[in-house]
Amino acid sequence: MSAVTQCPKCNTRFRVNPVQLGAYRGMVRCGLCQEIFNAARYLRDGELNSQPIISSTQKEVQREFVESLTKGAPITHNKFYASHPAVDRMGVAVVKPRFGWLWAAAILLFVSLVAQTAYFYRVELVANFPGTKPVLTLYCELLDCSIPLPQKLDQLTIESFSLVRADPQQASVITLDVSLRNHALYAQAYPDLELALTSSMNATLARRIFRPSEYLKVGEDEGRGLPSNTEIDVRLLFSVVDLNPSGYHLDLVSSPLNR
């Protein structure tokens, strides 16, 4: 059973059958103005227009319509309408996703952030997560940096200390005894000991800083640091020529590598 459709451009009406509509998804060409349109959208009730040009050439129009649509078309019509080239021939641009560079930029930014964090917090990372040391050591070899032991002075305390004359016969020789403790959960770099001798008026007469290499006992490895929750005893002998101190102050100071 045929139906009547109307060209949306020139308003000419002509007959189409279900086979034609089904084969080309309703797309037809007007025999008068050559406009291509969806016949199903413009179906009309009633008879054809009375123009003789259509009524006399209806079969020719249908033949031209079929030839124009089948000319150069692939054998499988489903592939013709499903493929992107068909859409392109209708003048519709195929939109392609453009998010690849955004993902690349996000990944690059994330890697850069991780690298900076690893560099600036490498000491803390190794102290709290010892398993990261091999990776961070290799990382520092590439950047020509080092991973010193951490040193948190608030986790280091002087448990006790005393300053006495070592020999009554040698008034200028003084002995300094110190007990130093590490309260951290990880080994720490040994601190410097700063000793200040004062007068009776609390004026500083002399000041000296003792490095770990000066106060550690023979055989103790400075590079291994002060172990976690460990206390060590230190004894130092030094001379105070021409000084008569009546008091002293002892403080912990960060070593140069940790300043």
N, C-alpha and C positions, 0 to 999 in steps of 0.2 A: 504494500500500500504506500503510495507516494504522499508527500506533504508539500505545502507551499511555504517558501521562505522569501524574505524581502531583503534586497541589498540595502544596507544602511547608508550607502553613499548616494545612489541614484534612485532608490526606492522601486527598482524594478523587481517584479515577482517572477519566480519560476519554480518548477517542481524539482524535488529531490526525493530519493528513495532511501529507506533504512540501510541498504547495503552501502551506498555512497557515504552516508553519515557515519556508519560504523567503521568503514575502512580508513577514514582519514580524520577520525575524531570530530566530525562535524564541519571541518574546514572546506569551503567551496569558493569558487571564483565566479564573479558576475560576468555573464557573457557580453554585457553592454559596456561597463566601465572598467572591467578587469579587476575590480576590488576583491580581495580575499577576506573572508569573514567566516564566523562560526554560524552555520545555518541554523543550528538548534536554538540559538539565542534569538533568532529573528523569524521564527515560525509564525505564520499568519493564517487566520481562518478565512475561508472564502475562496473565490476563484482567482485565476491569474489575471494580471492586467490585460486590458484589451489591445495593447500595442501589438501590431502585426509583426514587428521585428522579433519579438520574443516567441509569440505563438508559432510563427513559421519556422523559426530556427531553434526550437527547443532541443531537438535531438543533437543538432550541431554544437550547441552550447554545452550540453552535457558531455559530448565527446571531447570537446576542447578542454573542458574542465578536468576530465579524467586524464587526458594526455598531459596537461600542464602539471598535474600533481604527481603523476607517475614518472614523468621524464626525469631521469637522473636519480630517482629515488632508490634506496637500497631494497633488497628483496624482502627483508623482514621489516615490516612497517613499525613494529613495536620498538625496534632499535632506533629507527629514524626519529621517533618522537621522544624517546627516553634519553638520547645522547645530548651532551652539551652543545655540539656543533649545530644541532637543529635550533637550539635556543639562540645561539649566536646569530644564525641566519635570519631570525625574526627581529634582530636588532636589540636583544636584551643582553646586557653585559653580565658575564659570569663573575660573581664576587668571590675572590679567593681569600682565605684567612691570612692575616698579616700579623700574627701574634708570635711568630718564631723569634724575631729579634727582641721582643719583650722578655721572653723566657731566657734568651742568651744573656741579656743585660742583667736580669735578676740573679742568674747563677753566678755571673762574674762579680756582681756586687757582694753576694753571699761569701764567695771564696775570699774576696779581698778583706771582708770583715773578719772572717775566721783567722786569716793570716796575721792581721794587725793585732787581734786579741792574743794569739799565740805568742807574738813577739813581745808585747808589753807586759804580759802576765806569765811569761815562761817560768819565772822563779817560783811563783805561787802554784802554778800547775804541777810542776815537778815535785814540790813539797807536799801537796795534798793528794796528788795522783802519780805516784812513782812510776806507774806503767807507761806514762807519756814521755819519760826521759829519753828513750832511744829515738823516738820520732823527733822530739824537739832538739835533741843533740844534732841529728842530721840536718834539721831545718837551720840551726845556727851555723853549721858548717857552710851552708850556702850563703848565709847573710853575713858571715864573718863576725858572729857575736858569741857570747859565752853564757853559761847558765850557772851563776854563782849560788852558793847556799843562801837561803833566806835568812834574814836577821830582823826580828821583831823585838826591840828593846823592852817592850811592855811584857814580853814573855821570858825575859832574862832578869834575874834578881841577884843582888849581893846578899847572901844569907848571913854572913858575918865577916868582919875584917878587924884587924888590929895593926897598930904601928908602934913598934918598940925599938929600942936601941939594941943592936945585935950583941955588942960587947961593951961593957962599962969602960974598958980601957980605950975604946975607940968611939968617942962620942959622935963622930961624924957619920958613922955607919948605922943605917936604919934597916930594920926588917919589916916588910909588909906581908901579912898573911890575909888571904882572901878566900872565901868560899863562894863559888859562882854556880848558879843553878839554872837549868833550862826547863821551863814549864810547858813548852809547846809540844805538840804531838808529832813533831818532826825534828830532825837535826837542824841546828842553826850554826851560822858562822860565828866564830869567837869574836866578841867585841873588843874594842880597845879599852884600857883602864886609864882614866885621867885622875891623877893625884895632884892635889893643890895643898901646899903647906901654908899655914896662916900664922900670924903673930897673935899676941894677946889682945890686940885691937881688931882682930878678925881681918886684918889686911893680908892680901896674898903676897907671900914671900917668894914662892917658887911654884912652878907648875910643870908637870911632865906627863906625857902620854906613853903608856907601855903597850906595844904591839903584842899580838898573840905569840909571835915568834920569840918574844923576850920573856914571857911569863910561862909558857908551856914547858913541861918537863921534856927531857930528852926521850925521844921515841914516840911522843904523842904526835899524831898526824893532824896538822892544822886543816888540811884539805877536807878531812872527813867531818869536821865540825863537832860541836858539842851535841851528843846524842839526846834524844827525847827523854824528858823527865830524869835527867842525870845531873849530879852535882860533882864539881871538881874543886880541889884545893890548890891554891896558888901561893907560892912564897917568892918574894923578891927582895934582893939586897941592893941598896944604893947608898950613895954618899951625899951628905948635905954639908959641904965645907962652908965655914963662915956663916952658917945659919943657926938660929936658935928658935925653931918653931915651937909653938905651944898648942897648935891645933892642926887639923887637916880635914880635907874633904875628898871622897872617892866617888867617882861617877863612871857609869858605863857610857861609852861613845861608839857610834857606828864606825865600823871599819871603812876605809876608803872605797872598797869595792861595792859597798852597800849604801853609800850616800847618794 
